[in-house]
């Protein structure tokens, strides 16, 4: 089921186009990673999906309707934005931060009710962080903050999550824990569209990869097929080998690293894939 369609969209700042005649669809229950170098148009695309920018050419459709025609409050009941690394200056409780996700469902003057608090608690339970509900948001770890923001989006009632480099600033363990939670939610029908600078993460935790360079889509398809040696070279102008692990799965390694480090036994553990364009 197609949720969002980007149809021949061009958008630019001043006279410089950030996106040039791109077309891409996003479907229910999939995890899509947007890969590309800095300045390739990834964040601009996210803003178009959320209706924050309007296409200068082409159109962005949400379930067949132009996103720019949908009232922001109504759109926010379906689409949630999860920022990178988010800091609050005031020490709200984790539960209070998650409750903020209920605001699209409230009138201008309101008080949170029992149903709102129950929705927030269920979101925290779903992400296994209910034990943090009374902790100050400013005193929990970076990984716990990101999970709190995902819980806020769940409490919002959204089923589409827009995430701009969600693992930025997290240690490796918290990166994997966050991406694993995202995968679990996708299995229950939630859709995730996220930018990343880590091809490995796209391989391990994404259904699809959309590669952007100079404002154009240069590859779009199954992650295991698109993340290959040729595409990565075209994207980053860097030689990167995609290796098969003996136990299954793949890993991206800059070519020549094992030789420079003197790991002569590397080829006994890995088989380097050829070009899979």
PyMOL commands that set and color helices and strands:
alter all, ss='L'
color gray80, all
select helices_A, chain A and resi 42-49+67-69+72-75+94-105+114-126+130-132+137-139+142-155+172-186+199-205+223-226+229-236+257-260+266-269
alter helices_A, ss='H'
color red, helices_A
select strands_A, chain A and resi 2-13+16-27+31-35+57-62+65-66+79-82+160-164+191-196+208-213+216-222+240-245+250-254+270-272
alter strands_A, ss='S'
color yellow, strands_A
deselect
rebuild
show_as cartoon
